[in-house]
Amino acid sequence: MTSKRFDINSLEELVTYAVEHGRIAKEDKFRLNDSTNWEYVDKSAGEQWQTKDSDLSHLEWRLQRYPLDDSTLVQIRLDYPGLSVDEVKSRINQDRKDHQKLQPEQVRVTTWTLEEQTDYSKKYFYLSLELGQQLDQIWTHRPWYKGSSCMNRVGGLTILGMLKRLKKDAGLLDEINKRQVEAEAKQLVQARHNRTQTVAQKAQELIDIINHYPEYNEMDFTNMTVGLLAAMLEKK
């Protein structure tokens, strides 16, 4: 299964997508998902802190399991030059505690997505916080179980259905249908053009063959075709 990501940051952008992708907006159903995670305000500082924390944790583990292993001793010489294994053992726990105090600031970040309900190539729309909350308000919610205070979103909606519940669908279906008719008309014109080009190409190929066999030029079309086929077969 493959997936494709889109970023939609406002209702206006969702309306624009619906107009430009009418079939998807009318037919494809989506689920609304949200997830909340802690993220570092300064991502670079957070990554550096995590790397150091991971290194300390790994060294502490190696000192417990493999204190005299070559790789452990090399790491001690790099991180604690001049100290023995026992000295490092007595320090590393405190170093980890001190390092925890230096953890950069984190904030809770909620990510909202629309996930296409299909087992094949999925589309994911990553939404702004405001748009995700707006869609959550118009989605159907039910308790996880009877008597539960925890509510769960149920069912799927088309993009057109979402915009209808948000009362942002005025004239939208007409515009979608108009664009689809225009697109189909362009496709028909292009298809006719492609057929004309193919016929012209084949005609030129036939002319080139006739010119290559001048002895058939004065024959009628039927005999010429038979003669050409015979000559081509003889050349194989």
Backbone as a ProteinNet text record, in pm:
[ID]
protein_1_A
[PRIMARY]
MTSKRFDINSLEELVTYAVEHGRIAKEDKFRLNDSTNWEYVDKSAGEQWQTKDSDLSHLEWRLQRYPLDDSTLVQIRLDYPGLSVDEVKSRINQDRKDHQKLQPEQVRVTTWTLEEQTDYSKKYFYLSLELGQQLDQIWTHRPWYKGSSCMNRVGGLTILGMLKRLKKDAGLLDEINKRQVEAEAKQLVQARHNRTQTVAQKAQELIDIINHYPEYNEMDFTNMTVGLLAAMLEKK
[TERTIARY]
83.9	0	87.7	53.9	126.8	39.6	101.9	25.5	77.6	-6.9	29.5	-16.9	73.7	45	5.8	-95	-135.8	-143.5	-110.8	-122.8	-237.8	-334.5	-450.1	-456.7	-443.9	-432.7	-556.9	-655.3	-773.9	-893.6	-1012	-1133	-1127.9	-1070.3	-1059.1	-976.3	-867.2	-783.2	-857.3	-938.6	-1017.5	-1120.2	-1184.3	-1280.2	-1209.6	-1091.9	-1016.2	-981	-938.5	-906	-1029.5	-1144.1	-1267.5	-1303.6	-1288.2	-1321.3	-1227	-1099.5	-999.6	-995.6	-1050.8	-1051.1	-1192.6	-1283.3	-1425.3	-1462.8	-1408.1	-1445.7	-1408.1	-1285.9	-1241.5	-1331.8	-1360.7	-1442.5	-1581.7	-1637.4	-1774.2	-1781.4	-1678	-1690.1	-1604.8	-1484.6	-1393.4	-1425.5	-1431	-1458.7	-1329.3	-1329	-1211.7	-1248.2	-1150	-1159.5	-1081.5	-1126	-1054.3	-979.2	-847.5	-763.9	-690.4	-659	-572.7	-476.3	-357.3	-257.6	-182.3	-149.2	-79.8	53.2	159.6	293.6	368.3	472.1	560.7	666.8	688.1	790.8	875.9	1004.4	1095.3	1069.2	1071	1055.9	1172.7	1294	1414.7	1451.4	1416.4	1435.6	1582	1668.8	1811.9	1866.7	1830.3	1875.6	1819.1	1694	1632.2	1703.1	1739.7	1810.3	1947.1	2018.8	2149.6	2136.3	2034.8	2013.4	1981.5	1896.2	1859.2	1978.9	2066.1	2185.6	2274.4	2296	2378.4	2314.8	2184	2113.1	2122.7	2110.4	2120.3	2261.1	2362.2	2501	2527.3	2479	2497.2	2425.1	2303.6	2225.7	2295.1	2347.8	2414.4	2542	2617.7	2740.7	2710.4	2607.5	2568.3	2532.9	2460.6	2423.6	2547.2	2641.4	2762.4	2848.3	2852.6	2929.8	2871.4	2740.7	2676.4	2696.4	2692.7	2698.9	2839.7	2910.7	3042.3	3145.2	3177.6	3265.5	3406.9	3456.1	3594	3602.2	3489.3	3488.8	3567	3636	3720.1	3641	3521.2	3443.2	3399.6	3374.4	3338.7	3456.2	3575.2	3694.1	3728	3707.2	3731.7	3636.5	3509.7	3411.8	3444.6	3492.9	3532	3646.9	3744.6	3858.5	3814.8	3711.8	3663.4	3580.3	3491.3	3396.8	3448.4	3530.6	3581.8	3733.2	3807.3	3952.9	4017.5	4102.7	4176.7	4105.8	3980.3	3907.1	3905.6	3902.2	3894.7	3749.9	3729.9	3595.3	3511.7	3569.8	3495.6	3458.3	3548.3	3520.3	3405.9	3406.6	3299.2	3166.9	3168.5	3047.2	2984.8	3069.1	3018.7	2969.8	3008.1	2970	2855.2	2842	2753.7	2607.1	2566.7	2427.2	2395.6	2486.6	2466.1	2471.5	2559.4	2569	2438.3	2374.5	2247	2139.9	2139.9	2043.2	2066.5	2194.4	2225.8	2184.4	2204.5	2168.5	2017.8	1939.7	1794	1747.1	1818.5	1781	1803.6	1884.2	1916.9	1826.1	1725.5	1637.9	1569.6	1579.1	1517.6	1365.1	1306.7	1162.1	1084.9	977.2	889	746.5	673.9	533.1	451.2	325.4	235.8	181.1	196.5	152.4	52.1	-64.6	-168	-166.3	-162.1	-162.5	-296.6	-360.3	-489	-468.3	-528.4	-518.5	-653.3	-674	-783.7	-721.5	-769.1	-715.1	-818.8	-781.7	-874.8	-909.1	-1035.6	-1080.9	-1068.9	-950.6	-926.3	-812.8	-809.9	-702.4	-589.2	-603.2	-503	-421.7	-398	-319.5	-398.7	-346.8	-420.3	-372.7	-466.3	-433.3	-443	-345.9	-346.7	-344.1	-440.4	-443.7	-400	-286.2	-239.7	-300.4	-374.2	-455	-392.4	-424	-384.9	-466.4	-418.1	-487.7	-630.4	-646.2	-778.7	-873.4	-826	-912.4	-947.4	-851.3	-879.2	-987.8	-979.6	-1080.8	-1217.1	-1217.7	-1344.7	-1412	-1335.1	-1392.8	-1437.5	-1362.7	-1400	-1537.4	-1568.7	-1696.6	-1815.8	-1795	-1909.5	-1913.3	-1814.1	-1810.3	-1904.6	-1954.4	-2040.7	-1955.9	-1995.2	-1924.8	-2019.1	-1964.2	-2040.1	-1951.1	-2011	-1930	-1855.6	-1735.8	-1660.3	-1744	-1817.1	-1907.1	-2018.9	-2122.9	-2238.8	-2200	-2234	-2204	-2067.4	-1987.8	-1853.1	-1859.9	-1770.1	-1761.2	-1663.4	-1589.4	-1494	-1567.4	-1555.5	-1626.1	-1532	-1588.5	-1510.5	-1576.2	-1494	-1549.1	-1582.6	-1696.9	-1739.5	-1770.3	-1754.1	-1790.1	-1691.5	-1717.2	-1634.4	-1719.5	-1655.1	-1724.9	-1648	-1720.9	-1655.7	-1619.5	-1527.7	-1491.9	-1614.1	-1694.3	-1815.9	-1911.4	-1919.1	-2004.2	-1956.6	-1823.8	-1769.5	-1807.1	-1786.2	-1813.9	-1962.5	-2046.3	-2190.8	-2228.1	-2167.8	-2197.5	-2144.6	-2036.6	-1980	-2048.6	-2149.2	-2223.3	-2131.1	-2035.1	-1942.5	-1957.6	-2075.4	-2094.4	-2182.2	-2213.7	-2302.5	-2242.8	-2315.9	-2271.3	-2153.6	-2105.2	-1984.3	-2008.5	-2119.9	-2148.3	-2164.7	-2231	-2247.1	-2111.5	-2024	-1890.9	-1809.5	-1820.4	-1749.2	-1799	-1932.3	-1989.3	-1951.5	-1950.9	-1912.6	-1769.2	-1680.2	-1539.9	-1520.3	-1598.2	-1587	-1632.1	-1741.3	-1787.9	-1681.8	-1621.1	-1515.3	-1395.5	-1359.6	-1245.5	-1273.6	-1396.9	-1433	-1432	-1477.4	-1476	-1332.4	-1242.3	-1101	-1041.2	-1081.9	-1032.2	-1078	-1204.6	-1255.4	-1179.5	-1153.9	-1077.8	-938.2	-875	-740.5	-740.1	-845.2	-854.3	-866.8	-950.5	-963.7	-830.8	-763.4	-632.8	-534.4	-534.8	-443.5	-474.1	-605	-641.3	-597.7	-617.7	-574.7	-424.6	-351.2	-205.9	-164.4	-235.7	-203.8	-230.6	-348.8	-381.9	-278.4	-239.6	-140.5	-7.8	29.3	155.9	152.2	39.6	28.9	24.5	-44.8	-51.4	88.6	166.3	302.4	387.5	365.8	439.6	405.6	273.4	231.1	291.9	293.8	354.5	501.5	569.7	712.9	735.4	643.5	657.4	635.1	528.7	498.4	616	673.1	788.9	908.1	912.5	1024.7	1008.2	878.7	850.7	781	852.2	790.4	718.2	750.6	685.3	536.6	491	349.7	272.9	338	274.4	157.6	162.4	58.8	-52.3	-46.3	-149.4	-265.4	-385.4	-497.1	-471.2	-550.1	-521	-522.2	-622.9	-632	-510.5	-479	-362.8	-233.6	-229.7	-110.2	-90.2	-200.5	-189.8	-144.3	-206.3	-166.2	-20.9	16.5	154.2	253.3	215.6	303.3	322.5	211.7	221.3	308.3	290.7	371	519.5	546.1	685.6	746.9	664.5	716.8	745.2	656.4	679.3	805.3	827.9	947.8	1075.3	1064.5	1183.2	1220	1123.5	1152.2	1250.7
-119	0	124.4	221.3	347.4	459.2	570.5	682.4	812.1	914.3	1045.3	1151.1	1245	1346.5	1479.2	1543.9	1679	1762	1888.6	1979.8	2077.4	2078.1	2167.5	2249	2379.9	2463.3	2546.1	2547.3	2628.8	2573	2621.6	2581	2625	2742.4	2792.7	2697.4	2645.5	2550.3	2418.7	2377.1	2254.5	2272.1	2390.4	2419.6	2419.3	2481.2	2484.6	2344.3	2259	2120.2	2049.3	2072.3	2006.8	2047.1	2175.9	2224.6	2163.7	2154.5	2106.3	1954.3	1884.5	1737.1	1689.5	1721.2	1697.5	1554.2	1460	1319.5	1274.1	1307.4	1269.4	1333.6	1463.2	1536.4	1476.8	1426.5	1373.9	1227.6	1148.5	1004.1	942.2	991.6	925.9	966.1	866.7	893.7	894.1	978.5	995.3	980.6	934	933.3	1052.6	1107.9	1216.7	1158.7	1177.8	1125.7	1239.9	1218.1	1313.7	1237.7	1292.9	1235.6	1349.9	1332.6	1436.9	1383.1	1457.6	1417.2	1537.2	1505.9	1610.4	1639.6	1766.8	1806.2	1917.3	1919.4	2021.4	2155	2260.4	2393.9	2421.9	2388.3	2398.3	2256.9	2218.7	2079.5	2039.8	2130.9	2099.9	2072.9	2158.2	2137.8	2008.2	1977.6	1854.2	1730.5	1733.4	1619.2	1599.7	1710.1	1700.2	1644	1690.1	1639.8	1490.5	1448.4	1307.1	1219.3	1267.2	1191.1	1170.6	1277.9	1268.2	1176.1	1187	1101.9	955.6	928.9	791.4	736.6	820	776.1	742.4	826.1	800.4	672.5	655.3	536.2	409.6	416.8	300.2	267.2	369.1	344.4	286.7	337.9	284.8	136.8	102.7	-38.5	-124	-74.9	-152.5	-170.4	-68	-80.4	-188.5	-208.2	-311.6	-450.5	-458.6	-590	-628.6	-534.7	-566	-459.7	-451	-343.6	-347.2	-464.8	-475.9	-499.6	-487.3	-504.4	-390.3	-422.3	-321.3	-197	-215.4	-100	-14.6	-80.1	-5.6	78.7	18.7	90.3	206.6	187	295.3	411.5	380.4	485	560.9	488.6	553.7	650.2	608.6	696.4	822.8	809.2	925.6	1019.1	962.3	1044.5	1081.1	994.3	1018.4	995.3	1076.5	1056	1062	963.1	961	891	847.6	780.3	629.6	555.9	410.1	367	236.8	183.1	204.9	177.7	193	339.3	430.7	572.7	618.9	569.1	604.2	546.9	422.9	361.3	446.8	505.6	586	722.2	764.7	898.6	900.8	792.9	800.4	816.8	756.4	771.5	916.4	983.5	1124.1	1209.4	1171.9	1246.6	1238.4	1123	1107.9	1195.4	1200.1	1284.5	1431.4	1471.8	1611.2	1643.6	1545.3	1567.4	1582.1	1508.4	1518.6	1661	1728.5	1865	1962.9	1922.9	2010.6	1988	1901.5	1870.6	1998	2024.2	2145.6	2145.3	2262.4	2277.9	2200.2	2136.3	2063.7	2119.2	2102.9	2142.2	2028.1	2020.9	1918.9	1969.5	1887.8	1925.1	1821.6	1869.8	1780.8	1787.2	1670.5	1660.2	1603.2	1674.1	1629.5	1583.7	1470.5	1420.7	1367.3	1378.2	1307.8	1189.8	1070.3	948.1	885	864.3	804.9	662.3	626.1	493.2	397.4	343.6	249.8	156.8	38.9	-57	-43.3	49.3	62.3	190.2	265.5	388.5	493.2	530.5	620.9	764.6	855.6	997.7	1040.9	1119.4	1174.3	1326.8	1390.4	1535.5	1578.1	1646.2	1698.1	1837.1	1853.3	1973.1	2064.7	2191.6	2285.4	2253.3	2301	2275.3	2329.8	2449.4	2511.6	2432.3	2390.7	2315.9	2179.9	2113.9	1984.4	1995.8	2099.3	2120	2153.5	2229.7	2262.5	2136.5	2048.6	1925.1	1832.6	1831.1	1746.2	1785.5	1914.4	1962.1	1915	1888.6	1847.7	1696.2	1623.9	1478.3	1410.5	1294.1	1217.8	1151.5	1169.3	1108.7	1016.7	906.6	815.4	769	729.6	679.6	552	534.1	411.4	289.4	300.5	194.1	258.8	186.8	242.1	298.3	423.4	487.8	553.9	536.1	595	744.3	820.2	964	993.1	890.9	905.9	889.2	988.8	987.3	947.6	877	828.5	874.3	926.5	962.5	834.9	836.5	718.4	755.6	658.3	676.1	761.3	769.6	849.9	951.6	1056.7	1160.8	1193.1	1229.2	1284.4	1429.9	1483.7	1624.5	1713.3	1678.6	1755.2	1746	1627.1	1610.6	1695	1702.4	1787.2	1932.6	1979.6	2120	2150.9	2051.4	2070.9	2089.5	2007.9	2020.9	2153.2	2203.4	2331.4	2450.6	2419.1	2521.4	2604.6	2533.8	2598.2	2540.5	2481.8	2412	2489.6	2614.7	2691.7	2703.5	2649.5	2654.9	2565.1	2490	2409.1	2291.8	2221	2105.3	2148	2260.4	2309.8	2341.7	2403.2	2437.8	2312.1	2211.6	2085.4	2017.8	2010.3	1946	2022.1	2155.3	2236.5	2206.2	2200.3	2172.9	2031.7	1937.4	1800.7	1791.5	1862.5	1864.7	1926.9	2036.8	2102.1	2009.6	1938.1	1846.5	1732	1679.1	1568.7	1616.3	1740.6	1796.1	1809.6	1854.9	1866.6	1730.1	1630.1	1495	1442.2	1472.9	1428.7	1496	1626.1	1698.4	1639.4	1611.7	1555.6	1416.3	1338	1202.9	1208.1	1302	1316.6	1360.3	1451.6	1497.2	1380.6	1297.3	1182.7	1084.8	1061.8	970.5	1027.5	1159.1	1222.8	1208.8	1229.6	1216.8	1074.7	976.8	836.5	801.6	847.4	822	885.4	1009.9	1079.3	1006.6	955.8	883.4	754.2	681.4	555.7	583	691.5	725.6	756.2	829.9	862.9	737.2	644.5	518.2	443.3	446	378.8	445.8	581.3	655.4	621.4	612.7	579.8	440.7	348.4	212.1	211.3	285.1	290.7	349	455.5	517.2	423.8	334.4	240.3	129	107.7	5.2	72.4	147.6	224.1	136.9	9.2	-76.6	-92.8	-55.5	-70	61.3	168.5	300.3	309.3	239.2	252.3	149.3	68.4	-33.8	24.8	-35.7	11.8	-22.5	40.4	33	-110.2	-190.3	-327.1	-407.6	-404.5	-480.1	-427.7	-297.2	-238	-291.6	-298.2	-345.3	-490.3	-573	-713.8	-725.2	-645.5	-649.8	-606.7	-501.8	-454.9	-560.9	-623.7	-727.3	-843	-882	-990.6	-952.2	-829.1	-783.2	-777.6	-728.9	-720.4	-857.7	-955	-1090.1	-1149.1	-1117.4	-1168.2	-1111.9	-990.1	-925.8	-983.8	-1050.8	-1105.2	-1220.9
0	0	0	-82.2	-87.4	-32.3	-0.5	53	-6.8	-5.9	-57.4	41.2	70.8	172.4	108.3	170.5	133.6	261.2	251.7	365.6	339.3	429.3	419.4	547.9	536.2	655.5	687.8	599.8	625.4	549.9	586.4	515.2	369.4	345.3	207.9	122.4	179.3	105.1	82.2	178.3	161.8	51	45.9	-61.4	-196.1	-203.1	-328.9	-375.1	-281.7	-318	-371.8	-307	-351.5	-493.7	-525.4	-659.7	-763.2	-728.5	-824.3	-834.7	-736.9	-737.7	-707.7	-798.6	-777	-748.1	-824.2	-803.9	-663.6	-620.1	-485.5	-380.6	-399.2	-301.2	-288.3	-398.5	-396.6	-353.2	-383.9	-369.8	-259.1	-236.7	-142.3	1.8	90.6	231.2	312.8	417.5	501.3	649	726	872.2	926.7	1037.9	1104.3	1223.4	1224.9	1332.3	1402.1	1528.6	1598.4	1688.9	1704.9	1795.8	1861.4	1989.1	2064.4	2115.6	2089.7	2131.2	2188.9	2265.3	2315.8	2211.5	2180.9	2086.6	2147.9	2109.5	2160.7	2091.5	2170.1	2113.1	2019.1	2066	1982.6	1941.2	1819.5	1775.8	1773.8	1731.5	1726.4	1865.9	1963	2100.7	2156.9	2121.2	2168	2115.1	1987.1	1927.9	1992.2	2019.7	2083.9	2225.5	2297.6	2433.4	2431.8	2340.3	2331.9	2298.4	2209.3	2173.7	2295.5	2371.5	2492.4	2593.9	2612.7	2708.6	2669.2	2537.8	2489	2511.7	2488.7	2508.7	2655.3	2747.2	2890.1	2931.7	2882.2	2915.5	2864.8	2742.4	2684.9	2761.6	2797.3	2871.8	3010	3075.3	3206.1	3195.2	3088.7	3066.7	3043.2	2962.9	2933.1	3058.5	3145.3	3269.3	3359.8	3353.3	3433.3	3374.1	3241.6	3175.8	3130.6	3070.4	3012.8	3054.6	3183.3	3230.6	3175	3138.1	3090	2939.7	2871.1	2725.9	2660.6	2549	2482.9	2444.7	2387.7	2343.8	2462.6	2579.5	2699.6	2747.4	2749	2793.6	2700.8	2569.8	2474	2500.7	2526.1	2552.7	2681.2	2782.4	2908.1	2884.6	2805.1	2778.1	2703.7	2618.5	2543.2	2629.9	2711.8	2788.8	2928.3	2985.3	3120.9	3123	3052.3	3046	3185.2	3210.8	3337.5	3450.5	3431.1	3537.2	3514.6	3624.7	3615.5	3595.9	3568.3	3550.7	3676.1	3794	3919.3	3942.9	3907.3	3926.4	3835.5	3713	3620.3	3669.6	3720.5	3773.4	3883.7	3967.1	4078.7	4033.7	3914.5	3867.2	3767.4	3691.4	3574.6	3613.5	3725.2	3765.8	3798.1	3868	3899.7	3773.2	3681.5	3555.4	3477.9	3481.2	3412.2	3477.8	3611.3	3681.6	3648.7	3645.7	3612.6	3469.1	3380.6	3240.4	3223.6	3303.7	3295.9	3325.6	3414	3449.9	3334.8	3237.8	3124.8	3004.5	3021.1	2908	2857.2	2725.3	2668.7	2684.9	2670.9	2687.7	2580.8	2624.6	2533.9	2542.8	2435.3	2433.7	2373.4	2414	2357.7	2224.1	2122	1987.6	1937.7	1897.8	1843.6	1691.8	1629.6	1483.8	1438.2	1346.2	1290.8	1147.1	1112.6	974.8	927.8	797.2	730.8	657.8	688	629.1	537.9	412.9	317.4	358	350.2	387.6	268.5	252.4	143.5	182.8	122.2	149	48.7	-43.3	-148.7	-127.1	-230.1	-218.7	-140.4	-24	64	49	69.1	76.3	222.1	266.5	400.5	390.9	455.2	460.1	600.7	608.3	736.7	756.2	865	885.3	989.9	979.2	1084	1209.5	1324.9	1450.9	1445.6	1391.9	1385.7	1296.2	1179.3	1087.3	1145.5	1208.3	1270.3	1375.6	1457.6	1561.9	1501.7	1392.2	1325.8	1273.1	1211.2	1158.4	1270.9	1380.3	1493.8	1548.3	1543	1596.5	1514.6	1385.1	1302.2	1280.7	1336.1	1319.2	1417.5	1381.2	1471.8	1579.5	1707.4	1820.5	1897.3	1945.1	2029.9	2144.9	2256.8	2369.3	2328.3	2387.7	2360.9	2397.2	2506.3	2550.1	2632.3	2656.6	2725.4	2860.9	2882.4	3008.3	3013.4	2907.6	2907	2877.7	2944.5	2917.3	2803.7	2761.5	2651.2	2518.9	2433.5	2306.7	2193.3	2096.7	1983.6	1853.3	1759.6	1628.3	1550.6	1483.9	1409.5	1264.7	1177.3	1037.3	959.8	831.4	742.7	668.8	621.7	546.7	419.7	315.3	197	226.9	148.5	168	144.6	45.5	19	137.7	199.6	317	434.7	452.2	560.1	537.6	414.1	384.3	394.9	365.6	379.5	525.3	614.7	757.9	812.7	750.5	792.5	724.7	640.3	565.4	476	414.1	321.1	180.2	152.7	25.2	-72.5	-43.3	-131.4	-271.7	-369.3	-508.1	-540	-440.3	-460.7	-554.6	-536.3	-621.2	-766.3	-789.8	-926.8	-989.2	-911.6	-963	-992.6	-903.9	-925.8	-1053.8	-1068.3	-1186.8	-1314	-1307	-1422.5	-1463.9	-1366.1	-1397.5	-1451.1	-1398.7	-1448.4	-1593.7	-1629	-1767.6	-1857.4	-1812	-1890.6	-1907.8	-1801.6	-1809	-1904.3	-1899.8	-1989.8	-2134.9	-2159.2	-2295	-2345.3	-2258	-2295.6	-2326	-2248.6	-2271.7	-2407.1	-2443.6	-2574.2	-2688.1	-2672.3	-2774.7	-2787.3	-2672.3	-2674.2	-2735.2	-2704.8	-2760.4	-2912.5	-2963.8	-3108.8	-3170.5	-3103.5	-3152.4	-3158.5	-3053.3	-3049.6	-3162.4	-3187.9	-3296.2	-3431.2	-3450	-3574.9	-3594.5	-3489.2	-3495.6	-3529.6	-3469.8	-3497.1	-3643.5	-3694	-3834.4	-3926.8	-3895.6	-3978.9	-3976.6	-3859.6	-3848.6	-3930.3	-3917.3	-3991.8	-4142.9	-4181.6	-4323.6	-4377.8	-4297.9	-4341.1	-4352.2	-4258	-4264.3	-4393	-4430.4	-4553	-4676.5	-4674.8	-4786.1	-4798.8	-4685.1	-4687.5	-4745.9	-4710.1	-4764	-4915.2	-4958	-5102	-5178.4	-5125.1	-5192.3	-5195.8	-5096.7	-5092.2	-5195.6	-5239.1	-5340.5	-5458.5	-5541.5	-5651.8	-5753.2	-5761.2	-5858.9	-5830.4	-5707.9	-5674.7	-5691	-5728.3	-5731.4	-5828.9	-5938.2	-6040.6	-6025.6	-5921.1	-5900.5	-5821.2	-5834.3	-5753.6	-5606.5	-5516.5	-5372.8	-5320.4	-5361.7	-5311	-5351.4	-5480.9	-5528.2	-5465	-5446.2	-5387	-5244.9	-5167	-5029.1	-5025.9	-5112.6	-5120.3	-5160.8	-5259.7	-5307	-5201.3	-5126.8	-5019.8	-4912.7	-4872.3	-4770.7	-4817.2	-4945.5	-5000.3	-5000.7	-5044.9	-5050.3	-4910.5	-4812.8	-4675.6	-4618.4	-4652.7	-4604.3	-4666.4	-4793.8	-4862.7	-4801.9	-4747.7	-4691.1	-4555.6	-4485.8	-4352.5	-4361.7
[MASK]
++++++++++++++++++++++++++++++++++++++++++++++++++++++++++++++++++++++++++++++++++++++++++++++++++++++++++++++++++++++++++++++++++++++++++++++++++++++++++++++++++++++++++++++++++++++++++++++++++++++++++++++++++++++++++++++++++++++++++++

